[in-house]
Structure formats: structure tokens, C-alpha cells
Amino acid sequence: MAVAHNSTVLPSYDNYSCPVYTLEESRIETSLVLQICMAATTYPLSSNSDAVQSEIPTTESHYGRAASSSIAPTSPYRHQICHSYTIPKVLRYSTHAKPNVDVETTHQPTEKDAVTPQLGPLQHPDFFKVHELFTVRDLFSARVHLGHREGSLDERMKPFIFGSRLGHLIFDLDITAYHLRQALNFTAHIAAKDGIILFIARGAQNAHLVERTARECEEFAHTRYWRGGLFTNAQMQYGAVTRLPDLCIFLNTLNTVLTQHTAVTECAKMCIPTVGIVDTNCNPNLVTYPVPGNDDTPCSIELYCRLFKEAILRGKKHRKMNEGEDSK
């Protein structure tokens, strides 16, 4: 049994068992260790270790009794007092590896090495000059601004509406001109890449005009009843693997007044880009390039056919010029 200087009996270690302390003594001992560690980190290295040790709190101030003889004067280093494996501060070093690179000898980019960023074809503001094909006055003269009656308005077409006149909705032609130029530019790029373009319309009134337009620009047209599955089930419909069109131009996006054209849904399922004339009673969400405007008046359909034909011819002309340069 260990005996202190004042003959006070300390807890015994029978058979190397842990000493039994009260909760208050455990808290005092923990506080003592923390104070010793904090004191060790604040004192500088000194040759007079006794003076430093005298300022470190002892067990007497906490337990009300003299310190045990087993506590010997130690160095003021924290890792020595707490008996831990903490590396002394004087021996610490940075673990961040410095790059072994000579900045002066590294390659500096020059003007010759700089790469000029190039815009993609569709990011070009107007590659084929389609803005020259029409003006807002041309749209007004072709009655593109006329819509259906107010009661048949689709809620998704409200952003394209300018107002109403005598119960009929009026399109904002500035918005229509912007969307029409975007659609014409995309159509010209498809033609320049030798893509297949399909004109789709319903109704006998404009069937002949649409077919003639497709024939003049050497493309395809479908103005009859659309059999379901021509795109989604093409292999069964045609009996073999068939190349689907690269672009579909809808001059009417409705089968009837209330139902959407079946081909619009099939193009969306097959990821075929579409350009569509959407009236006030149409749903523009499934159309890739919607063009808000009148889709019933013959003069409006004639204007659309003329513009799309001119855009396709410009794209094909550009492709032929590139093929002629490559052959040389």
C-alpha cells in the first residue's frame, strides 16, 4: 500500500486493479491534468526547471493534502508532462509538399498557341441571313396575327398573345418574327447537313400547296391521314429498317379542333426535332421550335411555305458549295 508524506493512505492497487475514486475526485483529477497541460504549453524552455515546476498546480491544492512522492519534477514540455506522443513544437514541420517547378522556365502561352473560340452553327445569330426573308409588315399582310376566338384559347399560348379585338385573339408579331427566324435558321442548318425534311399538314385546302413546296425543294410531304405508329413502329409498318426524317415541319399541329396531331407525339417519342405553326388553340410544349401564328388562312400558309422553301434552298446551296470546294 502506498503511503504519502503525511501518512495519508492513498487508494490501493490490489492485483493491479484500478483505484476506486469518488465522482468528485475524478473530476478534480481531470481538471488537474488539464491545468498541468495548459501550464506546460505557456511556459518557455528554461534551465531553471524547478522555478517552472513550482508554478504548476499540484495535487495539494485540489485534494487538500500533500502531493505524492511519485510525482517527480518534469520538463515543461506538454508531451513529457502528459506522457503522450505529441511531437514537440520545435520539431514540427509542414507536410505540404512544395512543387518542384521552376516558374521562369515553364512554357508561357503565346498568341500563336491561343485558340480562337468558335461558335456552333446554331449559336451563330443568323448564319444563312434568314432575317432578310421577311419583315413584320409581311406577317401582318399575310394575316399571321389573327387567332381564334377567346373561348378557345389554350393557357399555354398566353405569352404569345398581344390582345383581343372584337372577340378574336391577336398575336404579337414581334414575338412571332423572332420564333420564325429561329425556326428558319434551324431548318436551313438541317438542309445544309443533308438531313431529311418532312412537311406535314392536314386538310384538303392546303394539301396541294404543301406538296408542291416539298417537291420544289426536293423534300417530302405528308398531307393525308396519319396512321399511328409510322415513326414509333416504323419497322413493322414498312417491313424493314427505315431512316426517319431529321426534321418535321408542321403547318397544322391539330388533327381536329380539340385533338393534337398524332405525329407531334410520335416525333417527341422518337426525339425528332419539330417546327410547328401553333395557333391560339394549340399546345406548343411538344414542339421543338414553335411559331405562334395563324394556321388556317391560305395566305398565311402560303407565306410559311415560301419562307421554309427559301431557307431549305439556302442550306442546300451552302452544302453544294462546300462539296465543290472539297472536290477541288
Secondary structure, 3 states (H helix, E strand, C coil): CCECCCCCECCCCHHHCCCCCCHHHHHHHHHHHHHHHHHHHHCCCCCCHHHHHHHCCCCHHHHCCCCCCCCCCCCCCHHHHCCCCCCCHHHCCCCCCCCCCCHHHCCCCCCCCCCCCCCCCCCCCCCCCHHHCCCHHHHHHCCCCEEEEHHHCCHHHHHHEEEEECCEEEECHHHHHHHHHHHHHHHHHHHHCCCCEEEECCCCCCHHHHHHHHHHCCCEEECCCCCCCCCCCHHHHHCCCCCCCCEEEECCCECCCCCECHHHHHHHHCCCCEEEEECCCCCCCCCCEEEECCCCCHHHHHHHHHHHHHHHHHHHHHHHHHHHHHHC
